[in-house]
Structures are given as C-alpha cells and as structure tokens.
Amino acid sequence: MQYNLVRCLKQSNLEATTMNPLRTLCVLACLLAAAMGNPQSGNRSGRRSNSLDSVEQPSNWLNPREIEDLPNLKQVSLKKLQEMSLEEGATLLDKLYHLSQFNHVFQPDYTPEPSQIKGYIVGERGQKIEFNLNTLVEKVKRQQKFGDDEVTIFIQGLPETNTQVQKATRKLVQAYQQRYNLQPYASTDYSSEEQSQRSSSEEQQTQQRRKQNGEQDDTKTGDLIVIQLGNAIEDFEQYATLNIERLGEIIGNRLVELTNTVNVPQEIIHLIGSGPAAHVAGVAGRQFTRQTGHKLRRITALDPTKIYGKPEERLTGLARGDADFVDAIHTSAYGMGTSQRLANVDFFPNGPSTGVPGADNVVEAAMRATRYFAESVRPGNERNFPAVAASSYQEYKQNKGYGKRGYMGIATDFDLQGDYILQVNSKSPFGRSTPAQKQTGYHQVHQPWRQSSSNQGSRRQ
C-alpha cells in the first residue's frame, strides 16, 4: 500500500509550486484509500497527543471539497492573510498544514544562499553595519570590544515588506538600543513617524513608572546582531518549504566561527528567532553543540510556527536542550504558530488560541510575541509579564494555577519548566505591570514582585 501511495503521488506530479486542485484531488483519493486499507495509518506519526496539541485522524483532516477550494500557494501571502479575519486566516493555514502532512507532500527544499541572507550589526553610534551571512564574522572582527558583555542575535523569520513585521522588528531593535546604551539610528534612517517612537507614550510611561517606584537603571552594554532571514522568503511556497535543518546548520557554523575566531564565549550568546526562524535557531544551537561540545546560553522562540515541510524519518525544529535554556512565547498557537510544547518553558498569553487581545489577523497575532518581548527588554519593564503555571486558561482564570510565579520575556528565570499562562493588554503597553492574581496554594504566601524579587522559580511537568 505504501508503494502504491508513493506511485500515485509521482503520477499526479503534485508539487508545492502547482497546487492544482484536480491533481490534489487525485492524491487525496489515494491517501484516503491508503488510510482505509491500512488500519495503522491513522497513527503513522507515532507522536503522543497532549492537551494542547492533539494529533487528528486522517478522516478528520480535509474533505475533497476543502482541498479543491485551497488557493495556489503562490497566491497565499502575508498581505492576503492580513486581509482575512483572525479565524479565516487560521482556518486557511490549518488546511494547508494538514495537507502538508499527507506523506510529506511538501519537501523542505528551499534554502537561500548565505549571500542572499542579509543582516546588520547595530553599532555604538546607532549605525547599521550591514553584512551578508557569509561575511558576518569578518564584519564582527572589525568591531572593537564586540563580545565584552552579552551578545544578542535576532533571526527575523518573516519579510519586513510587511508593515506588522517591520514594526515589531523596529520595536525590538529600539528596545535593545536602549538596554545596551546604544545611540538611536540617525535621522536619515527613519521616517518622521519612526523618529517619534523614541518619545512615544510607551517610553514616557515606562520612565514615569520607574521614577515613581524608585527603580534602578538596569541598562548594560551589549551587542546586537539582526539576521534578516525573513527577507529571503518571498511567498508562502518558500515559507512552507524552508529548509530549517540546512539554514540552522549554516547559522550554527557562523556561531562556531564567532567563538573560535572572535573569541565570543557561548555563555554570553542569546539567540532569538521569530516564526520559522525560531526553529532555525534551535537547529543552530544543536549544530553549535555538535561542533564545539558546548551549549549556547539561551534560545528564545517568538511564536514558533508549524513546520510544513519536514524531512522524512528525522525530527527537526526547536526543542528543549538546544541551549542551556530555551523559552517560547506562543501568541498565535492555532494560527501561524504552533501549540506544541517546544521549550523548557512555554508561555501562552491569554491561553492557547488563534490570537491574542487586540490582534485582528494571524500576522499581527504572530508578531505580538516579538512586541511583548521587546517591551520586556526596555529597562524597567523586565517584569511586565507575570505568569503562573496552569494546565488550562479556565483553570488560570479561576485562580487555580500552581507552581511558582514566573515572568515572560527577558527576565524569565532559567529554572522555570512547563507551561505558563498570563493575561495581556490589547494595546501597548501590553504587560499588566502587576503581579498575577493570587493563586491557591503556593501563591497565597507570595508577596508582589515589587516587594520581593525572589518570587521566580520552577515547575517541571
């Protein structure tokens, strides 16, 4: 039966570039026939289901009509997804994802060349020091005092031609400029609207709150690198067939070069990936460990995506253990993102859902993870996102969370484990800026974090 299935796939010549409904319908017929003829096919993935991510049976995936109505992959874009409602976009992506699981229909064969992947180092005077991925190490060598403190590397996962992606990336870069005492970009690099961000109400509120509470300035020195992987992704076909393994290995090898030739210790490297780049970051961490025998300090995943194109007989993507500490923020778990537990600690703002408060579409929802993290990076905002462990959002709302309180964002404690849930605001500032509601049990004896900074801890599921 497996042979007949593969032969049918080849005869239909189904490729991600065509998505012809008639051909797809032929494939579906073969797949359904295979499923009916093979009683074990319904569990061929071998994955265990859990409360956040259940593995559906083939009969519940898609019907022929739904397959026929799917658009051509090249017709799917971030702009199209933004024009859809949150639920419409999530439904389309869900159908495409289930289609991708039919016997590995979508192969991970898109790998942009290192020379095609651009990026920049944020200099001390706020200048962008641009590079191609294959020249990254050479550019870093020319920077004085690089790696004297912490090094943050942000891998952007979606193209900045999209306004939501551009805004989220800008917010994160500006936050690190403030945290690392770097100068803002020169006026020639920004529009008048972008320059106004430096004096936005968000920053004014932060400064006012810090003064009122007598908080110390937590800024420090550091270096920021932005790898613009997302700008090398032109359409959904490339997004769905991104070769996560190969790209992760390429970036992992560059990190090895940084430690070997520029003497940047792995203990100070914080790797951040958004969307599909979260999985690339995970593979990069594993590649670094394979080459050096050491682990990076931290990997943060900002709304890690579903993986559409998976290599056969091989696990891929982000996983706990890819660094000394791995944390993930899921803001579009049933939209562009995934609800799978991937990290040492997984945060679900307002619980696992298609989006978060204030997000009108799946793209905006996915970018909220970057916005939340950026807000926590700004000095004084580190603990804006208090969270507690809970197995369901209903349980959390009923004050039945358990385990120690933690903080989502830059201040996440490295000993946290498991799933954490919190509430967020629909507009910036997104953090509640106050402790989570008192929970039964352990939290009854805890004091607000402004009175005690030792309230962070761990829970292993």
C-alpha positions in Angstrom: 0.0 0.0 0.0 2.8 2.4 0.8 4.3 1.7 -2.7 1.0 2.4 -4.4 0.6 5.6 -2.5 4.1 6.9 -3.5 3.5 5.8 -7.1 0.2 7.7 -7.1 1.9 10.8 -5.8 4.5 10.6 -8.5 1.9 10.1 -11.2 -0.1 13.1 -10.1 3.2 15.1 -10.1 2.0 17.1 -7.1 4.4 19.9 -6.2 4.1 22.8 -3.9 4.5 25.1 -6.8 1.4 24.0 -8.6 -1.3 23.1 -6.1 -3.6 22.1 -9.0 -7.0 21.2 -7.4 -7.6 18.2 -9.8 -4.2 16.7 -9.1 -4.6 17.3 -5.4 -8.0 15.6 -5.5 -6.3 12.6 -7.1 -3.7 12.5 -4.3 -6.4 12.8 -1.7 -8.3 9.8 -3.2 -5.1 7.8 -3.0 -4.5 8.9 0.6 -8.0 8.1 1.7 -7.8 4.7 0.0 -4.5 4.0 1.8 -5.9 5.1 5.1 -8.9 2.8 4.7 -6.7 -0.1 3.6 -4.2 0.4 6.3 -5.7 0.4 9.8 -2.4 1.6 11.3 -2.1 4.6 9.0 -4.1 6.8 11.4 -1.3 6.7 13.9 1.7 6.7 11.5 3.2 9.8 13.0 3.9 8.0 16.3 3.5 11.2 18.2 1.8 11.4 21.5 -1.0 13.8 21.9 -1.4 16.2 24.8 -4.0 18.7 26.0 -2.5 21.5 23.8 -1.7 19.7 20.6 -3.8 16.6 19.6 -2.9 14.5 16.6 -6.0 14.1 14.4 -7.0 11.1 12.5 -6.8 11.2 8.7 -10.6 11.1 8.3 -10.8 14.4 10.2 -8.2 16.3 8.2 -9.8 17.6 5.0 -12.6 16.6 2.7 -12.2 16.7 -1.2 -14.2 20.0 -1.4 -11.9 21.7 1.0 -8.9 20.5 -0.9 -10.3 21.8 -4.2 -11.0 25.2 -2.7 -7.5 25.8 -1.5 -5.6 28.6 -3.3 -2.4 28.2 -5.2 0.5 28.5 -2.8 1.8 31.5 -4.7 -1.5 33.2 -4.1 -1.0 33.0 -0.3 0.9 35.9 1.1 1.2 37.8 4.4 -0.9 40.6 2.8 -3.6 38.1 1.9 -3.6 36.8 5.5 -3.8 40.3 6.9 -6.9 41.0 4.8 -8.6 38.0 6.4 -10.1 37.9 9.8 -8.2 36.1 12.5 -10.4 33.0 12.2 -10.4 33.0 8.4 -6.6 33.1 8.3 -6.2 30.5 10.9 -8.6 28.2 9.1 -6.7 28.5 5.8 -3.4 27.9 7.4 -4.8 24.9 9.3 -6.0 23.3 6.0 -2.6 23.9 4.3 -0.8 22.4 7.3 -2.9 19.3 7.3 -2.4 19.0 3.5 1.4 19.2 4.2 1.2 16.2 6.5 0.0 13.9 3.7 3.0 11.6 3.3 5.4 14.6 3.3 3.8 16.3 0.2 5.8 19.5 0.9 9.5 18.9 0.9 11.9 21.2 2.8 13.9 22.1 -0.3 14.1 26.0 -0.2 17.5 27.1 1.1 18.5 30.7 0.3 22.2 31.1 -0.2 24.2 32.7 2.6 25.0 35.6 0.2 21.2 36.2 -0.1 20.6 36.5 3.6 21.3 40.0 4.7 21.7 41.4 8.2 23.3 44.2 10.2 25.1 44.8 13.4 23.8 47.8 15.5 26.9 49.9 16.1 27.6 52.1 19.2 26.5 55.2 17.4 23.3 53.6 16.2 24.6 52.9 12.7 23.7 49.8 10.7 26.8 47.8 9.9 25.4 45.6 7.1 26.6 42.2 6.1 25.7 39.1 4.1 25.6 35.9 6.2 28.8 34.7 4.6 30.6 37.9 5.7 29.2 38.2 9.2 32.3 37.0 11.1 34.5 39.3 9.1 32.4 42.3 9.9 32.3 41.3 13.6 36.1 41.2 13.7 36.2 44.9 12.8 34.0 45.9 15.8 36.0 47.0 18.8 35.0 45.4 22.2 32.5 43.2 20.5 31.5 40.4 22.9 32.8 42.1 26.0 29.3 41.8 27.6 26.3 39.9 26.3 25.6 39.3 22.6 22.0 39.1 21.3 21.4 37.6 17.8 17.9 38.1 16.5 16.9 36.0 13.5 13.9 37.6 11.8 11.6 35.0 10.3 9.2 37.0 8.1 9.8 39.6 5.4 9.9 43.2 6.5 8.0 44.3 3.5 5.0 43.6 5.7 4.2 46.5 8.0 3.5 44.4 11.1 6.8 42.6 10.8 8.7 45.8 10.2 7.1 47.5 13.2 7.8 44.5 15.5 11.4 44.3 14.4 11.9 48.0 14.8 10.5 47.9 18.4 12.8 45.0 19.3 15.9 46.8 17.9 15.0 50.1 19.6 14.5 48.2 22.9 17.9 46.7 22.8 19.5 50.0 21.8 18.0 51.5 25.0 19.1 48.4 27.0 22.6 48.4 25.7 23.1 52.2 25.9 23.4 52.5 22.1 22.6 55.6 20.2 19.3 55.7 18.2 19.6 55.5 14.5 20.5 58.6 12.6 17.5 60.6 11.4 18.3 59.7 7.8 17.4 56.1 8.6 14.0 56.8 9.9 10.8 58.5 8.7 9.3 61.2 10.9 6.8 58.7 12.2 9.6 56.3 13.2 11.6 59.0 14.9 8.5 59.9 17.1 8.7 56.4 18.5 11.7 57.5 20.7 9.4 59.8 22.6 6.3 57.6 22.4 3.8 57.4 25.3 5.1 53.9 25.9 8.6 55.1 26.8 7.2 58.1 28.8 5.0 55.7 30.8 8.0 53.5 31.5 10.2 56.3 32.7 7.4 57.7 34.9 6.7 54.4 36.5 10.4 53.7 37.2 10.8 57.1 38.9 7.6 56.5 41.0 8.9 53.2 42.2 12.5 54.2 42.7 13.8 51.6 40.3 17.4 51.5 39.3 18.7 51.8 35.8 19.2 48.2 34.6 20.8 49.2 31.3 24.1 47.5 30.4 26.4 47.2 27.5 26.0 44.6 24.8 26.0 43.9 21.1 23.0 43.3 18.8 23.0 41.4 15.5 19.9 41.1 13.3 19.9 38.4 10.7 17.1 39.2 8.1 16.3 35.6 7.1 12.6 36.6 6.6 13.6 39.0 3.8 14.7 36.0 1.8 11.2 34.5 1.9 9.1 35.8 -1.0 5.9 33.8 -0.8 4.1 31.0 1.1 5.7 28.3 -1.0 9.1 29.3 0.2 7.8 29.7 3.8 6.3 26.2 3.7 9.3 24.5 2.2 12.0 26.3 4.1 14.9 24.0 4.8 15.1 24.6 8.5 17.9 22.0 9.0 20.3 23.4 6.4 19.8 27.0 7.4 20.2 26.2 11.1 23.5 24.4 10.3 24.7 27.4 8.3 24.0 29.8 11.1 25.3 27.4 13.7 28.6 27.2 11.9 28.8 31.0 11.9 28.3 31.0 15.6 31.2 28.5 15.9 33.3 30.9 13.9 32.4 33.7 16.3 33.6 31.7 19.3 36.7 30.4 17.6 38.0 33.4 15.7 36.4 36.4 17.5 36.6 34.8 21.0 32.9 35.4 21.8 32.1 32.9 24.6 29.0 30.9 24.2 28.0 31.8 27.7 27.0 35.3 26.6 25.2 34.4 23.4 21.4 34.8 23.4 19.8 33.6 20.1 16.3 34.8 19.4 14.2 33.5 16.4 10.7 34.6 15.3 8.2 32.5 13.4 10.0 29.8 11.3 13.4 31.3 12.4 12.6 30.0 15.9 13.2 26.5 14.5 16.2 27.6 12.6 17.6 29.0 15.9 17.0 25.6 17.5 18.9 23.7 14.8 21.7 26.4 15.0 22.0 25.7 18.7 22.3 21.9 18.1 24.8 22.5 15.4 26.9 24.6 17.7 26.9 21.9 20.3 27.8 19.2 17.8 30.8 21.3 16.6 32.0 22.5 20.0 30.6 20.3 22.7 29.2 23.3 24.4 25.7 24.8 24.5 24.6 28.4 23.9 23.3 30.3 26.9 19.8 30.8 25.8 17.4 30.5 22.8 14.1 32.4 22.8 11.4 31.5 20.3 8.9 34.2 19.4 5.7 32.5 18.2 7.4 29.4 16.7 5.5 28.2 13.6 4.1 24.9 12.5 6.6 23.1 10.3 5.1 22.3 6.9 8.0 20.7 5.2 9.6 18.0 7.4 12.5 15.8 6.5 11.4 12.1 6.5 12.5 9.9 9.4 14.0 12.8 11.2 13.0 15.2 13.9 13.5 18.8 13.2 12.9 22.3 14.6 13.2 23.8 18.1 13.4 21.6 21.2 14.4 21.9 24.8 18.0 21.1 25.1 19.1 23.2 22.1 20.6 25.6 24.6 21.2 25.8 28.3 17.8 27.4 28.5 15.0 27.5 25.9 11.9 29.6 26.2 9.0 30.2 23.8 6.2 32.7 23.6 3.1 31.4 21.7 0.7 34.2 20.5 -0.9 32.5 17.6 -0.9 28.9 18.7 -3.7 27.9 16.3 -2.9 30.4 13.6 0.6 30.9 12.2 2.2 29.4 15.2 2.1 26.0 17.0 0.6 24.9 20.3 3.3 22.2 20.7 5.5 22.3 23.8 8.9 23.0 22.5 10.9 24.7 25.2 11.9 24.4 28.8 9.1 26.9 29.5 6.3 27.8 27.0 4.3 30.9 27.6 0.7 31.2 26.3 -0.6 34.8 26.7 -4.3 34.5 27.4 -4.1 30.8 26.8 -3.5 28.8 23.6 -5.7 30.3 20.8 -5.6 31.7 17.3 -4.5 35.1 18.5 -4.2 37.5 21.4 -6.3 40.5 22.5 -6.1 43.4 20.0 -4.8 41.3 17.1 -7.1 41.4 14.1 -5.3 38.8 11.9 -2.9 35.9 12.2 0.1 38.0 11.1 -0.5 40.6 13.7 -1.1 37.9 16.3 2.2 36.2 15.4 4.1 39.5 15.7 2.7 40.2 19.2 5.3 37.7 20.6 8.1 40.0 19.3 6.3 43.1 20.6 5.8 41.5 24.1 9.5 40.5 24.2 10.6 43.9 23.0 8.5 45.6 25.8 10.2 43.4 28.4 13.7 44.3 27.1 13.2 48.0 27.8 14.8 48.9 31.2 12.2 49.0 33.9 9.8 46.7 32.0 11.5 43.4 32.7 8.8 42.1 34.9 5.8 43.5 33.0 4.5 40.0 32.2 3.9 37.9 35.4 2.7 34.4 34.6 1.7 31.3 36.5 1.7 27.6 35.7 -1.7 26.2 34.7 -2.9 23.3 32.6 -5.8 25.4 31.1 -6.8 29.0 30.7 -10.0 28.3 32.6 -8.0 27.0 35.5 -5.9 30.1 35.5 -8.9 32.4 35.4 -10.4 30.5 38.4 -7.2 31.2 40.4 -6.3 27.5 40.3 -2.8 27.9 38.9 0.0 26.0 40.6 3.8 26.2 40.9 5.9 29.3 41.3 5.3 32.6 39.6 7.5 33.4 36.6 8.0 36.3 34.2 7.7 36.1 30.5 10.3 38.0 28.5 13.9 39.0 29.1 13.6 38.3 32.9 12.4 34.7 32.6 14.2 32.6 35.2 16.3 29.7 33.8 14.9 27.2 36.3 11.3 27.6 35.0 9.8 24.5 33.5 6.4 23.6 31.8 3.5 25.7 30.5 2.8 29.2 31.8 -0.3 31.4 31.2 -0.8 35.1 31.7 -3.1 37.9 30.7 -2.0 40.8 28.5 -3.5 44.1 27.4 -4.9 44.6 23.9 -2.8 47.7 23.3 0.7 48.9 24.2 1.9 48.7 26.9 0.9 45.1 26.7 2.1 43.9 30.1 -0.1 44.2 33.1 2.8 45.6 35.1 1.3 44.0 38.2 1.6 40.5 39.8 -0.7 37.8 38.6 -3.8 37.2 40.7 -3.1 35.3 43.9 -3.4 31.6 43.2 -4.5 28.8 45.6 -1.7 27.0 47.4 1.8 28.3 46.8 0.9 31.8 45.6 -1.0 32.6 48.8 2.2 33.1 50.6 3.9 35.1 47.9 4.3 38.9 48.0 4.1 41.2 45.0 7.3 41.3 43.0 7.9 44.9 43.7 8.3 44.0 47.3 10.4 40.9 46.7 12.4 39.9 43.6 12.9 36.3 44.7 9.5 35.0 43.6 10.6 33.3 40.5 11.0 29.5 40.5 10.4 26.3 38.7 7.9 23.6 38.0 8.6 20.5 36.0 5.6 18.8 34.4 
